């Protein structure tokens, strides 16, 4: 598993760095039909490509839990949320934006109910529709908040958030494997230890400080971030990332699976990679300084 992790991890990181680089180069674009593509086009495309895989993984969990989930509606709902967040212009009235999100929510729920009830089997329709809409919103809006953050900041800030969270994961993994003795929450994640958590948070804090120094030096159009604030952000994002990891562990243990899938050798599934990031994105959006 470690060998696969050491291969898959760097390959994913390299691909993400390339995507962030080109997303930064593209910026805001307008097509011939007049549609304005906000900053973050490539990140939005990545989110839309990841959504079906995440939907299939949640669908497998639902099957194990005997919940009647509608995977087509799960995919459609995720894509609708992502597209809406990305395309809604910054100057749109708040009421209009809320109306769009509310419409997606209501239509997703109603259509899922009809999808599940069309075979004249009504048992489990309510739980299935609730599961479908809730999981779709959890994944898609986690991505969506990163897209909103991208509107105001360089794409490299998104890369920085991901780097802090994943360095924490990596640091916790290696410190826990080599020095971990005291179990963190064994009934949720038996492999996690307090020693690993401390090591991961230290790695995340150092990473955040280094990234803040790079931001202050090279990204001249971005707000300056004090190194003390960066150290705090690193610890906070690391803690939230580990919380997101534990949350996904609860989902997996509840459904009786070890990994969300095997699509990423050594890392598990898409949800195993996104779990720590989804819960960090809303805090990052509100906490990081605006341009």
Buried (B, 14 or more C-beta within 10 A) or exposed (E): EEEEBEEBBEEBBEEBBEBBEEBBEEEEEEEEEEEEBBBBBBBBBBBBEBBBBBBBBBBBBBEEBEBBBBBBBBBBBBBBBBBBBBBBEEEEEEEEBEEBBEEBBEBBBEBBBEBBBEEEEEEBBEBBBBBBBEBBBBBBBBBBBBBBBBBBBBBBBBBBBBBBBBBBBBBBBBBBEEEBEEBBEEEBBEBBBBBBBBBBBBBBBBBBBBBBEEBBEEBEEBBEBEEEBBBBBBBBBBBBBBBBBBBBBEBBBEBEBEBBBEBBEBBBBBBBBBBBBBBBBBBBBEEBEEE
